[in-house]
């Protein structure tokens, strides 16, 4: 079964990650995160950290991804 999560950074929707047995793929929904579009990650949390790094912040919100 696949899983999908929305990733938000500073109230901006960076994109979504869709996961399967191989990992998670990032799909950008904001031009600022296009460099991550199509990139594969080992987990949704790793993708979230990469998106936050794009804007120079690594602080995790209380309701961040698993």
ChimeraX commands (.cxc) that place a marker at each C-alpha (Angstrom):
marker #1 position 0.00,0.00,0.00 radius 0.5
marker #1 position 1.35,3.44,-0.88 radius 0.5
marker #1 position 1.39,6.44,1.46 radius 0.5
marker #1 position 1.38,10.15,0.65 radius 0.5
marker #1 position 2.13,13.16,2.81 radius 0.5
marker #1 position 1.94,16.90,2.27 radius 0.5
marker #1 position 5.12,18.76,3.19 radius 0.5
marker #1 position 4.77,22.35,4.40 radius 0.5
marker #1 position 7.60,24.76,5.17 radius 0.5
marker #1 position 6.77,28.10,6.80 radius 0.5
marker #1 position 3.10,27.83,5.80 radius 0.5
marker #1 position 4.09,27.11,2.17 radius 0.5
marker #1 position 3.10,23.84,0.60 radius 0.5
marker #1 position 6.44,22.57,-0.67 radius 0.5
marker #1 position 4.95,19.48,-2.25 radius 0.5
marker #1 position 3.92,15.94,-1.52 radius 0.5
marker #1 position 5.84,12.74,-1.06 radius 0.5
marker #1 position 4.41,9.46,-2.27 radius 0.5
marker #1 position 5.85,6.33,-0.77 radius 0.5
marker #1 position 5.98,2.66,-1.60 radius 0.5
marker #1 position 8.21,-0.25,-0.61 radius 0.5
marker #1 position 11.24,1.44,-2.26 radius 0.5
marker #1 position 10.99,4.81,-0.49 radius 0.5
marker #1 position 9.39,8.21,-1.06 radius 0.5
marker #1 position 9.34,10.39,-4.17 radius 0.5
marker #1 position 8.95,14.17,-3.83 radius 0.5
marker #1 position 6.57,16.10,-6.11 radius 0.5
marker #1 position 7.00,19.87,-5.94 radius 0.5
marker #1 position 3.99,22.18,-5.69 radius 0.5
marker #1 position 5.99,25.41,-5.26 radius 0.5
marker #1 position 8.70,26.65,-7.63 radius 0.5
marker #1 position 11.06,27.24,-4.70 radius 0.5
marker #1 position 11.24,23.45,-4.22 radius 0.5
marker #1 position 11.53,22.38,-7.86 radius 0.5
marker #1 position 15.12,21.16,-7.32 radius 0.5
marker #1 position 13.65,18.35,-5.21 radius 0.5
marker #1 position 10.99,17.38,-7.76 radius 0.5
marker #1 position 11.25,13.71,-8.69 radius 0.5
marker #1 position 13.97,13.03,-6.13 radius 0.5
marker #1 position 13.73,9.83,-4.07 radius 0.5
marker #1 position 14.13,9.76,-0.29 radius 0.5
marker #1 position 14.43,6.96,2.24 radius 0.5
marker #1 position 11.60,8.41,4.36 radius 0.5
marker #1 position 9.05,11.22,4.41 radius 0.5
marker #1 position 10.99,12.84,7.25 radius 0.5
marker #1 position 14.20,12.95,5.18 radius 0.5
marker #1 position 12.23,14.61,2.37 radius 0.5
marker #1 position 10.81,17.13,4.84 radius 0.5
marker #1 position 14.31,17.99,6.08 radius 0.5
marker #1 position 15.50,18.47,2.49 radius 0.5
marker #1 position 12.59,20.85,1.80 radius 0.5
marker #1 position 13.33,22.81,4.96 radius 0.5
marker #1 position 17.00,23.03,3.99 radius 0.5
marker #1 position 15.97,24.62,0.69 radius 0.5
marker #1 position 14.70,27.62,2.69 radius 0.5
marker #1 position 17.52,27.53,5.21 radius 0.5
marker #1 position 15.58,26.14,8.16 radius 0.5
marker #1 position 15.83,22.75,9.76 radius 0.5
marker #1 position 13.53,23.35,12.74 radius 0.5
marker #1 position 10.82,20.67,12.79 radius 0.5
marker #1 position 7.22,21.57,13.57 radius 0.5
marker #1 position 5.28,19.72,16.27 radius 0.5
marker #1 position 3.08,17.95,13.71 radius 0.5
marker #1 position 5.86,17.01,11.32 radius 0.5
marker #1 position 5.98,13.79,9.36 radius 0.5
marker #1 position 6.74,10.36,10.79 radius 0.5
marker link #1:1,2 radius 0.2
marker link #1:2,3 radius 0.2
marker link #1:3,4 radius 0.2
marker link #1:4,5 radius 0.2
marker link #1:5,6 radius 0.2
marker link #1:6,7 radius 0.2
marker link #1:7,8 radius 0.2
marker link #1:8,9 radius 0.2
marker link #1:9,10 radius 0.2
marker link #1:10,11 radius 0.2
marker link #1:11,12 radius 0.2
marker link #1:12,13 radius 0.2
marker link #1:13,14 radius 0.2
marker link #1:14,15 radius 0.2
marker link #1:15,16 radius 0.2
marker link #1:16,17 radius 0.2
marker link #1:17,18 radius 0.2
marker link #1:18,19 radius 0.2
marker link #1:19,20 radius 0.2
marker link #1:20,21 radius 0.2
marker link #1:21,22 radius 0.2
marker link #1:22,23 radius 0.2
marker link #1:23,24 radius 0.2
marker link #1:24,25 radius 0.2
marker link #1:25,26 radius 0.2
marker link #1:26,27 radius 0.2
marker link #1:27,28 radius 0.2
marker link #1:28,29 radius 0.2
marker link #1:29,30 radius 0.2
marker link #1:30,31 radius 0.2
marker link #1:31,32 radius 0.2
marker link #1:32,33 radius 0.2
marker link #1:33,34 radius 0.2
marker link #1:34,35 radius 0.2
marker link #1:35,36 radius 0.2
marker link #1:36,37 radius 0.2
marker link #1:37,38 radius 0.2
marker link #1:38,39 radius 0.2
marker link #1:39,40 radius 0.2
marker link #1:40,41 radius 0.2
marker link #1:41,42 radius 0.2
marker link #1:42,43 radius 0.2
marker link #1:43,44 radius 0.2
marker link #1:44,45 radius 0.2
marker link #1:45,46 radius 0.2
marker link #1:46,47 radius 0.2
marker link #1:47,48 radius 0.2
marker link #1:48,49 radius 0.2
marker link #1:49,50 radius 0.2
marker link #1:50,51 radius 0.2
marker link #1:51,52 radius 0.2
marker link #1:52,53 radius 0.2
marker link #1:53,54 radius 0.2
marker link #1:54,55 radius 0.2
marker link #1:55,56 radius 0.2
marker link #1:56,57 radius 0.2
marker link #1:57,58 radius 0.2
marker link #1:58,59 radius 0.2
marker link #1:59,60 radius 0.2
marker link #1:60,61 radius 0.2
marker link #1:61,62 radius 0.2
marker link #1:62,63 radius 0.2
marker link #1:63,64 radius 0.2
marker link #1:64,65 radius 0.2
marker link #1:65,66 radius 0.2
view
